[in-house]
């Protein structure tokens, strides 16, 4: 048997299933979160495509950086 709920003035409040009430908000948050995620993915990929410089991330630069790091230690 469900317990009756009362508002501050003593009037009975109809029982509402909390899973039904929060389902709309949950669905909206999931859609919004998914949308934000994909907007960020597309933005990052486009920014990398626009600002890509082929010579910056080369193996020779990485080896020189590592040798400089080991020399400093």
N, C-alpha and C positions, 0 to 999 in steps of 0.2 A: 504494500500500500504506500502510495507517495505521500510525502508530507506537504501540507498546505503552506504556502508562503503568504505573508501579509505585508502590505506597505506600511509606512509610519503612521497612517491614520486608521489602521485596522481593517482596511478593505482587502479582500483576498486577491492575490495576484495569480493569474492563470499560469500554469506550469508550461514551460517551454523547454524542449529538449536542447541542451547546450550544444550538442554536435551539429544540429541543424542550423542554429543561429550563427555559429562560427564558420560554417562551411563556405559561405559567400566571401567572407574576409580572407579565409585561407586560400581560396581559389584566386582571388584578386592579388594577394601577395605573391603567390607562386608565379602568376603571369607577369607581374611587375618585375620580380627578381630575374626571371628568365629573359625578359626583354632587356633589362639593364646589362646582364651578362653578355648577351649577343651584341649589343651596341658597343660595349667595351672591346670585345674580340675584334669586331670589324674596325673599330677605331685604331687599335694597336696594329693590326695587320696593315691598314692603309698608311699609318704613320711610318712603319718600318719600310714600306715600299717607297714612300716619298723621300725619306731621308737616308736611304741605303747608299753606302759608299763601299764598293767592292774591296778596296785596298786596306781598309781599316782593320778588318778582322782576318788577318792572314796568319798562317802558321809561323812564319818567320818573326812576326811581331810578338807572338805568344812566347816563342823560345827566347827571344831577346829579353822580354819582361821577366821570365823565370830566371834567366841567368843573372840579371841585375838584382833580383830578389835574393838569390842564393849568395851573391857576392856581398850584399849588404849584411847578411847574417854572419 
